[in-house]
Amino acid sequence: MITRLTTAEAKRLQKTLESKLKDLLSYSIVHDELRIDPESEQLERIQSQSDRDIVVQRLNLDTRLIREVRTAIVRIKNDAYGFCSECGEPIPVKRLNAIPWASSCLDCQSRIETFKAA
């Protein structure tokens, strides 16, 4: 049986989420990493484009994580945190300790990932 988060656990996880959000927001990518010098050699331009693509992917992942962390913080404030956004069942505390921004239980997350992969 899965039990609901205690108030103390929710507060501890909220602090963890707020710290993670602060770290994510303070991280700044140097704009030079996104720039491609049009006068460089073709091989250098290809490498620069590849490096730029990696930086853009990282920005996309960070943006998604920021959104998930902010949503989790709002869910704590609205007393919706700790419950699966898909089925409404409690999310195990063990899962929330591992991934505090998790909004789905393992079963629903597995279905979501299977659906996305199809």
C-alpha positions as CSV (number, residue, x, y, z in Angstrom):
1,M,0.0,0.0,0.0
2,I,1.3,3.5,-0.9
3,T,0.9,6.1,1.7
4,R,0.5,9.9,1.2
5,L,3.5,12.1,1.8
6,T,3.7,13.6,5.2
7,T,3.9,17.4,5.6
8,A,7.5,17.1,6.6
9,E,8.4,15.0,3.6
10,A,6.6,17.5,1.3
11,K,8.4,20.4,2.8
12,R,11.8,18.7,2.5
13,L,11.0,17.8,-1.2
14,Q,9.9,21.4,-1.8
15,K,13.3,22.7,-0.6
16,T,15.0,20.2,-2.8
17,L,12.9,21.4,-5.8
18,E,13.5,25.0,-5.0
19,S,17.3,24.4,-4.8
20,K,17.2,22.5,-8.1
21,L,15.3,25.3,-9.8
22,K,17.7,27.9,-8.5
23,D,20.6,25.8,-9.9
24,L,18.9,25.5,-13.3
25,L,18.1,29.1,-13.5
26,S,21.6,30.3,-12.5
27,Y,23.2,28.1,-15.1
28,S,24.1,30.2,-18.1
29,I,25.4,29.0,-21.4
30,V,28.0,31.3,-23.0
31,H,26.5,32.7,-26.2
32,D,29.8,32.0,-28.0
33,E,28.8,28.3,-27.8
34,L,25.9,29.0,-30.1
35,R,27.7,31.1,-32.6
36,I,29.1,29.8,-35.8
37,D,31.9,31.8,-37.5
38,P,31.0,32.1,-41.2
39,E,34.6,32.7,-42.1
40,S,36.1,29.6,-40.6
41,E,37.1,26.5,-42.6
42,Q,34.4,24.1,-43.6
43,L,35.5,21.4,-41.2
44,E,35.5,23.9,-38.3
45,R,32.0,25.1,-39.3
46,I,30.8,21.5,-39.3
47,Q,32.3,20.9,-35.9
48,S,30.9,24.3,-34.6
49,Q,27.4,23.3,-35.9
50,S,27.7,19.9,-34.2
51,D,28.7,21.7,-30.9
52,R,25.9,24.2,-31.3
53,D,23.4,21.4,-31.8
54,I,24.5,19.8,-28.6
55,V,24.2,23.1,-26.7
56,V,20.7,23.6,-28.1
57,Q,19.7,20.1,-27.1
58,R,21.0,20.8,-23.6
59,L,19.0,24.1,-23.5
60,N,15.9,22.2,-24.5
61,L,16.4,19.6,-21.8
62,D,17.0,22.3,-19.2
63,T,13.9,24.2,-20.2
64,R,11.8,21.1,-19.9
65,L,13.3,20.3,-16.5
66,I,12.7,23.9,-15.3
67,R,9.0,23.6,-16.4
68,E,8.7,20.2,-14.5
69,V,10.3,21.5,-11.3
70,R,8.1,24.7,-11.3
71,T,5.0,22.5,-11.9
72,A,6.0,20.3,-9.0
73,I,6.4,23.4,-6.7
74,V,2.9,24.6,-7.7
75,R,1.5,21.1,-7.1
76,I,3.0,21.2,-3.5
77,K,1.3,24.6,-2.9
78,N,-2.0,23.3,-4.2
79,D,-1.8,20.0,-2.2
80,A,-1.8,18.0,-5.4
81,Y,1.9,17.0,-5.1
82,G,2.5,13.3,-4.6
83,F,-0.4,12.2,-6.6
84,C,-0.2,10.9,-10.2
85,S,-1.5,13.5,-12.7
86,E,-2.8,10.7,-14.9
87,C,-4.5,8.2,-12.5
88,G,-4.7,10.2,-9.3
89,E,-3.1,7.5,-7.2
90,P,-0.3,8.4,-4.7
91,I,3.2,8.4,-6.2
92,P,5.6,6.3,-4.0
93,V,7.8,8.4,-1.7
94,K,10.8,6.4,-2.9
95,R,10.1,7.7,-6.5
96,L,9.6,11.3,-5.3
97,N,12.9,11.1,-3.4
98,A,14.6,9.9,-6.6
99,I,12.8,12.3,-8.9
100,P,11.1,15.1,-6.9
101,W,9.5,16.6,-10.0
102,A,7.8,13.3,-11.0
103,S,4.2,13.9,-11.8
104,S,3.3,10.3,-12.7
105,C,3.4,7.0,-11.0
106,L,5.6,4.3,-12.5
107,D,2.8,2.6,-14.3
108,C,1.5,5.7,-15.9
109,Q,5.0,7.0,-16.7
110,S,5.7,3.7,-18.5
111,R,2.4,4.0,-20.5
112,I,3.4,7.6,-21.4
113,E,6.8,6.6,-22.6
114,T,5.5,3.6,-24.5
115,F,2.9,5.9,-26.2
116,K,5.6,8.5,-27.1
117,A,7.9,5.8,-28.6
118,A,5.1,4.5,-30.8
